[in-house]
Amino acid sequence: MTTVLIRRGAFVAALLLLGQLLGAAPARADDDFFGSNARFDPAVPAPAAVLGHAIGARPARVEAITGYLKLLGARSPRVKAEVIGRSFEGREIVLLAISSPANLARLDEIRRQRIARIETGAAPRDPAAAPLIVWLNYGVHGAEASGLEAVVPTAYWLAASEDPEVAGWLEKAVILLVAPFNPDGHARRVDWVERWSGAVANPDPQHFLHELWIDARTNHYGFDLNRQWLLLTQPESRAWQAAWQRWRPHVSADFHEMGRTSSYYFHPGAPSRRNPLIPEALRRFADRIADAHRAALDATGRLYYSEESFDNFYPGKGSTYPQLNGGVGFLFEAATANGGLVETPEGLRSLRDNVRTHFLTSLSTIRGAVALKDELLAYERDWAAETAALARADAVKADVVHGGDPRVLADFASVLTAHGIRVHRLARTLTLDGETFPAGTSLIIPRDQPQYRMVATLFDRVREFSDSIFYDVSAWTLPDAYGLAHGQVTGRRFDPDLLGAAVSDAEELLPEPPAPPENAYGYLVDWRDLAAARAAFRLLDAGVEVYGAMREFTAPLVGGGTAAYPAGTLFVPARGNQEGRRRAHALLTELSRKLRLPVAAVASGHTPDAGRDFGARQSFAPLARPRVLLAVEDGLQRYEWGAVWFLLDRRLGIPVTMMPLSAIPGRDLRAYTHLVLVGGRSPALDDRAKAALERWVRAGGTLVAFKQQAVWAARQWLAPEEKADKPERNGADGDADGAVPRLAYAEMPRWLAERQIGGAIFESLVDRTHPLAFGYGRDRIASMKNTTLVLPAPRHPFAAVAVYDGKEPLISGFASDENLRRIAGTPMLLADGLGRGRLVLFADEPTFRATFRGTERLFVNSLFFAPVIAVPRGE
């Protein structure tokens, strides 16, 4: 996203006037916050003078915070402000660069030198003149109020304080403050608190005011942005991660809140729960900097802890990602004050208390980092040397990927290049472990590069861990998530000549196709390209006929010759008097240009394949415009229905009707072709509601269900006698007589961890002849499994579209042997009939974090092809 620099002028005057109109609190309103002896530059407005209230006295609106940050950039010679991105709802994300005026004058030079040193290991020419880079990010979770609002006093202190210590910091460091990471979530939080707050504060934790969490935690589409450092599917994460990569800070800090009954947490995390690619040296640096946090919190009598609970396995979090990029990463967690004031085991806790604690640890982060400046600068050389040594020692010299969908491959390349990873086209066709990787359309990623650790993180499958307890998912192998064929070039097989042209812009992987010729009999669109689904909806919505190929075929092309096409290919007739056919060419031409979607022209309705002419209904089925109803709220997972909404709205351009699950039984479902139930608590539907839902399916509706809802639907209509989600007892839980063995109480956390799956990648065998698997180019498909649920055995031999591998279903991540035995060979995806309708049941979440593009395709297929799935008669 284009960076917008903040300039002085009318904006400053307008913001100051706004503070006056709001009845701004006196500039000294925060003496008890900063200390009455604190002295500030009078030319720099104090927070209360602009926000209209003391820090933390009430929630500050997002626009007021970003406005204040920009004002500091206009009024303080120590600050440069820029807008680095916007949220889905149009709110700004602001970056402040705070340092001495001399450092600010050569900011680009400082940045370039830092990147060069960490990538090459070159020593700074003049270490004294090489500033440390410290990054503080605020507000990634919207429900965590102090995680954002602490940016205000921190920015003011650095911009205006006359404390000599601050002046020393700014000579030795460039301090980058970024906020809000999640503008839309924080806007929802403030609206909620303002709505339910009264004139008299009510700290009762059961008061409705304190209930907001998940909806404000997430962004517009319900994504947890603190899982997006790695995945980068959202514009907010793209903005701040790009800024972070431009700087590669020496030290980064991420500010959060946790449960109200906790105390205060900071890194380093649990010693045994660290990604093996994170060097021990960074942990030691973190522990030494943490001494500054301990001193600051000891002085205020605040309870705190570290080296417990939180881990550094998953690399997509704000405190772990830096550690795989050569920096020290800190997580800070304050016990939440919920609606502003709440009862806790330590007494009343307020938003203002939390903001001040985060303010203190913001300063202690800078203090501790600056104290280690020389050592952190020296470590740049060690990091580069260690990274190069790891690359040389790795038996894998390059990773090669290929996918049938050029759009997904381009998205994949875009993520890699955003992480600073060097990507090339494959110059020569390779065959690795029986898989062919064509030259030109495959990508090769060499491991001998400065971002080796990120390459290894994204490409390696990991199944051995030092600990079985995970705060987040235990697997994140990106080629598996994207449904790509993945091979590894080892040892002597690697030849530098395999590296073709570097991919600098992923768009170049989607060349602009020629416009389809006029006057064709019809047109073909390859379903393997995800953009075909977007085109199909546009065509159907415009009243244009669209047919889906139910088997592979050969087509006669305009201009002569034939070409083979796979099952799932779209056929759009363009001759005849039908109104839609007259519009087909113009609309396809527009879609081909906008989506970079190739369209082939067909010369005749007759194909060389016997029985597969375009009018044969067993070969080409008419598709219908999907009308999707998405159930939300009422115990359904916000992350999951948000991901479905994002897919439909942003990637496919399909309007989706959303309503609470509890409201659906009373609505007229005949207006919808599909009802989507994501994971979460099983539907609390009474018998009348279940009967209404069953009537709708039997009349022709398609129910698509994930996880708990899939198991519920299977019990309801396919296998009511099954107890699909009950784990079997075996030797791990009891002996032959069913007795439960006695274990030490201290072993409970590990015992519990081994009886759940926090997030691991499982592999299934997929039937590519099934309409729900059309467009998928491989016989194996990977899904993210984060429950132990299993679906029942299919009722007939054609219902199991995808089945977990019967021998080794786990390909990356942690799952106990007991869970592996239970899951192996069971269905990952069932498709069955109920009357004239269809049930499409996923054991996992196919749209997980908008990143599992392989299983995402299965879900997309259910929107267009589920109604034409044939079911054996009598089923």
Secondary structure as the mmCIF struct_conf table of DSSP 4:
data_model
#
loop_
_struct_conf.conf_type_id
_struct_conf.id
_struct_conf.beg_label_comp_id
_struct_conf.beg_label_asym_id
_struct_conf.beg_label_seq_id
_struct_conf.end_label_comp_id
_struct_conf.end_label_asym_id
_struct_conf.end_label_seq_id
STRN STRN1 VAL A 4 LEU A 5
BEND BEND1 GLY A 9 GLY A 9
HELX_RH_AL_P HELX_RH_AL_P1 ALA A 10 LEU A 21
TURN_TY1_P TURN_TY1_P1 LEU A 22 GLY A 23
HELX_LH_PP_P HELX_LH_PP_P1 ALA A 24 PRO A 26
HELX_RH_3T_P HELX_RH_3T_P1 ALA A 27 ASP A 30
HELX_RH_AL_P HELX_RH_AL_P2 ASP A 31 PHE A 34
TURN_TY1_P TURN_TY1_P2 SER A 36 ASN A 37
STRN STRN2 PHE A 40 PHE A 40
TURN_TY1_P TURN_TY1_P3 PRO A 42 ALA A 43
BEND BEND2 VAL A 44 VAL A 44
HELX_LH_PP_P HELX_LH_PP_P2 PRO A 45 ALA A 46
HELX_RH_AL_P HELX_RH_AL_P3 PRO A 47 LEU A 51
BEND BEND3 GLY A 52 HIS A 53
TURN_TY1_P TURN_TY1_P4 ILE A 55 GLY A 56
BEND BEND4 ALA A 57 ARG A 58
HELX_LH_PP_P HELX_LH_PP_P3 PRO A 59 ARG A 61
HELX_RH_AL_P HELX_RH_AL_P4 VAL A 62 ARG A 75
TURN_TY1_P TURN_TY1_P5 PRO A 77 ARG A 78
STRN STRN3 VAL A 79 ARG A 86
TURN_TY1_P TURN_TY1_P6 PHE A 88 GLU A 89
BEND BEND5 GLY A 90 GLY A 90
STRN STRN4 GLU A 92 ILE A 98
HELX_RH_AL_P HELX_RH_AL_P5 PRO A 101 ALA A 105
TURN_TY1_P TURN_TY1_P7 ARG A 106 ARG A 106
HELX_RH_AL_P HELX_RH_AL_P6 LEU A 107 THR A 120
HELX_LH_PP_P HELX_LH_PP_P4 ALA A 122 PRO A 124
BEND BEND6 ARG A 125 ASP A 126
HELX_RH_3T_P HELX_RH_3T_P2 PRO A 127 ALA A 129
BEND BEND7 ALA A 130 ALA A 130
STRN STRN5 LEU A 132 TYR A 138
BEND BEND8 VAL A 140 HIS A 141
TURN_TY1_P TURN_TY1_P8 GLY A 142 ALA A 143
HELX_RH_AL_P HELX_RH_AL_P7 ALA A 145 GLU A 149
TURN_TY1_P TURN_TY1_P9 ALA A 150 ALA A 150
HELX_RH_AL_P HELX_RH_AL_P8 VAL A 151 ALA A 160
STRN STRN6 SER A 161 SER A 161
HELX_RH_AL_P HELX_RH_AL_P9 PRO A 164 LYS A 172
STRN STRN7 ALA A 173 ALA A 179
BEND BEND9 PHE A 181 ASN A 182
HELX_RH_AL_P HELX_RH_AL_P10 PRO A 183 TRP A 196
BEND BEND10 ALA A 199 VAL A 200
TURN_TY1_P TURN_TY1_P10 PRO A 205 GLN A 206
BEND BEND11 HIS A 207 HIS A 207
HELX_RH_3T_P HELX_RH_3T_P3 PHE A 208 GLU A 211
HELX_RH_AL_P HELX_RH_AL_P11 ILE A 214 ARG A 217
BEND BEND12 THR A 218 THR A 218
TURN_TY1_P TURN_TY1_P11 HIS A 220 TYR A 221
HELX_RH_3T_P HELX_RH_3T_P4 LEU A 225 ARG A 227
HELX_RH_AL_P HELX_RH_AL_P12 GLN A 228 LEU A 231
BEND BEND13 GLN A 234 GLN A 234
HELX_RH_AL_P HELX_RH_AL_P13 PRO A 235 TRP A 247
BEND BEND14 HIS A 250 HIS A 250
STRN STRN8 VAL A 251 MET A 258
TURN_TY1_P TURN_TY1_P12 ARG A 260 THR A 261
BEND BEND15 SER A 262 SER A 262
STRN STRN9 TYR A 264 PHE A 266
BEND BEND16 HIS A 267 PRO A 268
TURN_TY1_P TURN_TY1_P13 PRO A 271 SER A 272
STRN STRN10 ARG A 274 ARG A 274
TURN_TY1_P TURN_TY1_P14 PRO A 276 LEU A 277
BEND BEND17 ILE A 278 ILE A 278
HELX_RH_AL_P HELX_RH_AL_P14 GLU A 280 THR A 300
TURN_TY1_P TURN_TY1_P15 GLY A 301 GLY A 301
STRN STRN11 TYR A 305 TYR A 305
BEND BEND18 GLU A 307 SER A 309
STRN STRN12 ASN A 312 ASN A 312
TURN_TY1_P TURN_TY1_P16 PRO A 315 GLY A 316
BEND BEND19 LYS A 317 LYS A 317
TURN_TY1_P TURN_TY1_P17 GLY A 318 THR A 320
HELX_RH_3T_P HELX_RH_3T_P5 TYR A 321 LEU A 324
TURN_TY1_P TURN_TY1_P18 ASN A 325 GLY A 326
BEND BEND20 GLY A 327 GLY A 327
STRN STRN13 VAL A 328 ALA A 335
HELX_LH_PP_P HELX_LH_PP_P5 THR A 336 THR A 336
TURN_TY1_P TURN_TY1_P19 ASN A 338 GLY A 339
BEND BEND21 GLY A 340 GLY A 340
STRN STRN14 LEU A 341 THR A 344
TURN_TY1_P TURN_TY1_P20 PRO A 345 GLU A 346
STRN STRN15 GLY A 347 SER A 350
HELX_RH_AL_P HELX_RH_AL_P15 LEU A 351 ALA A 371
TURN_TY1_P TURN_TY1_P21 LEU A 372 LEU A 372
HELX_RH_AL_P HELX_RH_AL_P16 LYS A 373 ALA A 393
BEND BEND22 ALA A 395 ALA A 395
STRN STRN16 VAL A 396 HIS A 402
BEND BEND23 GLY A 404 GLY A 404
HELX_RH_AL_P HELX_RH_AL_P17 PRO A 406 ALA A 418
TURN_TY1_P TURN_TY1_P22 HIS A 419 GLY A 420
STRN STRN17 HIS A 424 LEU A 426
BEND BEND24 ALA A 427 ARG A 428
STRN STRN18 LEU A 430 LEU A 432
TURN_TY1_P TURN_TY1_P23 ASP A 433 GLY A 434
STRN STRN19 GLU A 435 PHE A 437
TURN_TY1_P TURN_TY1_P24 ALA A 439 THR A 441
BEND BEND25 SER A 442 SER A 442
STRN STRN20 LEU A 443 PRO A 446
BEND BEND26 ARG A 447 GLN A 449
TURN_TY1_P TURN_TY1_P25 PRO A 450 GLN A 451
HELX_RH_AL_P HELX_RH_AL_P18 TYR A 452 PHE A 459
BEND BEND27 SER A 466 SER A 466
BEND BEND28 SER A 468 SER A 468
BEND BEND29 TYR A 471 ASP A 472
BEND BEND30 SER A 474 SER A 474
HELX_RH_AL_P HELX_RH_AL_P19 LEU A 478 ALA A 481
TURN_TY1_P TURN_TY1_P26 TYR A 482 GLY A 483
STRN STRN21 ALA A 485 THR A 490
HELX_RH_3T_P HELX_RH_3T_P6 GLY A 491 ARG A 493
HELX_RH_3T_P HELX_RH_3T_P7 PRO A 496 LEU A 498
STRN STRN22 LEU A 499 ALA A 502
BEND BEND31 SER A 504 SER A 504
HELX_RH_3T_P HELX_RH_3T_P8 ALA A 506 LEU A 509
BEND BEND32 LEU A 510 LEU A 510
HELX_LH_PP_P HELX_LH_PP_P6 PRO A 511 PRO A 517
BEND BEND33 GLU A 518 ASN A 519
BEND BEND34 TYR A 521 TYR A 521
STRN STRN23 GLY A 522 VAL A 525
TURN_TY1_P TURN_TY1_P27 TRP A 527 ARG A 528
BEND BEND35 ASP A 529 ASP A 529
TURN_TY1_P TURN_TY1_P28 LEU A 530 LEU A 530
HELX_RH_AL_P HELX_RH_AL_P20 ALA A 531 ASP A 541
TURN_TY1_P TURN_TY1_P29 ALA A 542 GLY A 543
STRN STRN24 TYR A 547 ALA A 549
BEND BEND36 MET A 550 ARG A 551
STRN STRN25 PHE A 553 PRO A 556
STRN STRN26 LEU A 557 LEU A 557
TURN_TY1_P TURN_TY1_P30 VAL A 558 GLY A 559
BEND BEND37 GLY A 560 GLY A 560
STRN STRN27 THR A 562 TYR A 565
TURN_TY1_P TURN_TY1_P31 ALA A 567 GLY A 568
STRN STRN28 LEU A 570 PRO A 573
BEND BEND38 GLY A 576 ASN A 577
HELX_RH_AL_P HELX_RH_AL_P21 GLU A 579 LEU A 595
TURN_TY1_P TURN_TY1_P32 ARG A 596 ARG A 596
STRN STRN29 ALA A 600 VAL A 602
BEND BEND39 GLY A 605 GLY A 605
BEND BEND40 PRO A 608 ASP A 609
TURN_TY1_P TURN_TY1_P33 ALA A 610 GLY A 611
TURN_TY1_P TURN_TY1_P34 PHE A 614 GLY A 615
TURN_TY1_P TURN_TY1_P35 ARG A 617 SER A 619
STRN STRN30 PHE A 620 PRO A 622
HELX_LH_PP_P HELX_LH_PP_P7 LEU A 623 LEU A 623
STRN STRN31 VAL A 628 VAL A 632
BEND BEND41 GLU A 633 GLU A 633
TURN_TY1_P TURN_TY1_P36 ASP A 634 GLY A 635
STRN STRN32 LEU A 636 LEU A 636
HELX_RH_AL_P HELX_RH_AL_P22 ARG A 638 PHE A 646
HELX_RH_PI_P HELX_RH_PI_P1 LEU A 647 ARG A 651
BEND BEND42 LEU A 652 LEU A 652
STRN STRN33 VAL A 656 PRO A 660
HELX_RH_3T_P HELX_RH_3T_P9 LEU A 661 GLY A 666
BEND BEND43 ARG A 667 ARG A 667
HELX_RH_3T_P HELX_RH_3T_P10 LEU A 669 ALA A 671
BEND BEND44 THR A 673 THR A 673
STRN STRN34 HIS A 674 LEU A 677
BEND BEND45 GLY A 679 GLY A 679
STRN STRN35 GLY A 680 GLY A 680
BEND BEND46 ARG A 681 ARG A 681
HELX_LH_PP_P HELX_LH_PP_P8 SER A 682 PRO A 683
HELX_RH_AL_P HELX_RH_AL_P23 ASP A 687 ARG A 698
TURN_TY1_P TURN_TY1_P37 ALA A 699 GLY A 700
STRN STRN36 THR A 702 PHE A 706
HELX_RH_AL_P HELX_RH_AL_P24 LYS A 707 ALA A 713
HELX_RH_PI_P HELX_RH_PI_P2 ALA A 714 LEU A 718
TURN_TY1_P TURN_TY1_P38 PRO A 720 GLU A 721
TURN_TY1_P TURN_TY1_P39 ALA A 724 ASP A 725
HELX_LH_PP_P HELX_LH_PP_P9 LYS A 726 ARG A 729
TURN_TY1_P TURN_TY1_P40 GLY A 731 ASP A 733
TURN_TY1_P TURN_TY1_P41 ALA A 736 ASP A 737
HELX_LH_PP_P HELX_LH_PP_P10 ALA A 739 ARG A 742
HELX_RH_3T_P HELX_RH_3T_P11 TYR A 745 GLU A 747
HELX_RH_AL_P HELX_RH_AL_P25 MET A 748 ALA A 753
TURN_TY1_P TURN_TY1_P42 GLU A 754 ARG A 755
BEND BEND47 GLN A 756 GLN A 756
BEND BEND48 GLY A 758 GLY A 759
STRN STRN37 ALA A 760 VAL A 766
TURN_TY1_P TURN_TY1_P43 ARG A 768 THR A 769
BEND BEND49 HIS A 770 HIS A 770
HELX_RH_3T_P HELX_RH_3T_P12 PRO A 771 ALA A 773
TURN_TY1_P TURN_TY1_P44 PHE A 774 GLY A 775
BEND BEND50 ARG A 778 ASP A 779
STRN STRN38 ARG A 780 LYS A 785
BEND BEND51 THR A 787 THR A 787
HELX_LH_PP_P HELX_LH_PP_P11 LEU A 791 PRO A 794
BEND BEND52 ARG A 795 HIS A 796
TURN_TY1_P TURN_TY1_P45 PRO A 797 PHE A 798
STRN STRN39 ALA A 800 TYR A 804
BEND BEND53 GLY A 806 LYS A 807
STRN STRN40 LEU A 810 SER A 812
BEND BEND54 GLY A 813 GLY A 813
HELX_RH_AL_P HELX_RH_AL_P26 ASP A 817 ILE A 823
TURN_TY1_P TURN_TY1_P46 ALA A 824 GLY A 825
BEND BEND55 THR A 826 THR A 826
STRN STRN41 PRO A 827 LEU A 834
TURN_TY1_P TURN_TY1_P47 GLY A 835 ARG A 836
STRN STRN42 GLY A 837 PHE A 842
BEND BEND56 ALA A 843 ASP A 844
TURN_TY1_P TURN_TY1_P48 PRO A 846 THR A 847
HELX_RH_3T_P HELX_RH_3T_P13 PHE A 848 ALA A 850
TURN_TY1_P TURN_TY1_P49 THR A 851 THR A 851
HELX_RH_AL_P HELX_RH_AL_P27 ARG A 853 PHE A 864
TURN_TY1_P TURN_TY1_P50 PHE A 865 PHE A 865
HELX_RH_3T_P HELX_RH_3T_P14 ALA A 866 VAL A 868
TURN_TY1_P TURN_TY1_P51 ARG A 873 GLY A 874
#
